Amino acid sequence: MSYQIARDGQLPKTFTHSLWNRHVEGLFITGGLAIVFVVAFDLGPIAMMASAAFLIVYAAVNVAHLRVRKETGAKASLVIASLIACSIMFVLLMVYVVANAPAAASVTLVATLVASFAIEVVYRRRTGRRFKQLGELPS
């Protein structure tokens, strides 16, 4: 999957390289990063980061769905309700992290979220790669 995402311009080109005639380099890179995080950090904050990431992704999918709801036939009220629910859960997760997690975990979570967005902005500016519109993606 990382090969396809990189091919479409969403990940660095290094993820498109072949290894053993297969596109598994991205899998090894992602797996290696996961191992580093598991060994270097407490798993509780990592799970919270993953939850936060999923909530951000689900909220973004809902926003995108609002833009194409006429083509999908979705009821705007249900999509908006889902977007609101994701947003509320994200805020509650952040409140929980700040209130209950050790300071280091809270700082790590917030720093990781901020760093993720910053890295994406810098990556896009340096490489000139851009997000492709749905019609531009290969089928």
MOCOR-V33598 format. One line per field, one symbol per residue. ss: DSSP state (H for helix, E for strand, L for the rest). Layout:
ss=???
This chain:
ss=LHHHHHHLLLLLHHHHLLELLELLHHHHHHHHHHHHHHHHLLHHHHHHHHHHHHHHHHHHHHHHHHHHHHHHLLLHHHHHHHHHHHHHHHHHHHHHHHHHLLHHHHHHHHHHHHHHHHHHHHHHHHHLLLLLLHHHLLL
